[in-house]
Amino acid sequence: MYNISRLQKDIADLEKKLSEEKKKEAQILKRISQIERSISKSTSASTLRSKTQQIVRLNDDIAKTRAKQADLQKKISLKTSD
């Protein structure tokens, strides 16, 4: 009985972390969208370069959160198959 409740707690913790990573990804995507909308025809070259660098960094952050999500999903899968 103890092992089952421990396993359920572990799975719940992993699912919470997965949810947090998905929320983080959504926030990053929202930020990218805001930056893209702020770019107009009258945006200067230096500002455009800066915004492009921000988007690149944010895309890197998305890749990291997706890797964490995949890892968490794998851990959840392993726990549920036990």
Secondary structure, 3 states (H helix, E strand, C coil): CHHHHHHHHHHHHHHHHHHHHHHHHHHHHHHHHHHHHHCCCCCCHHHHHHHHHHHHHHHHHHHHHHHHHHHHHHHHHHHHHC
